[in-house]
Amino acid sequence: IIKETRDPVIQALAAFEIGYFIDLVNARFLQ
């Protein structure tokens, strides 16, 4: 869930979740 916010902590967590998800997708396609 991504919500527009100016809270840097929430932004950092959202960015981490997006990066983690992308890593999982890439791992599946690269296997």
PyMOL commands that set and color helices and strands:
alter all, ss='L'
color gray80, all
select helices_A, chain A and resi 8-30
alter helices_A, ss='H'
color red, helices_A
deselect
rebuild
show_as cartoon
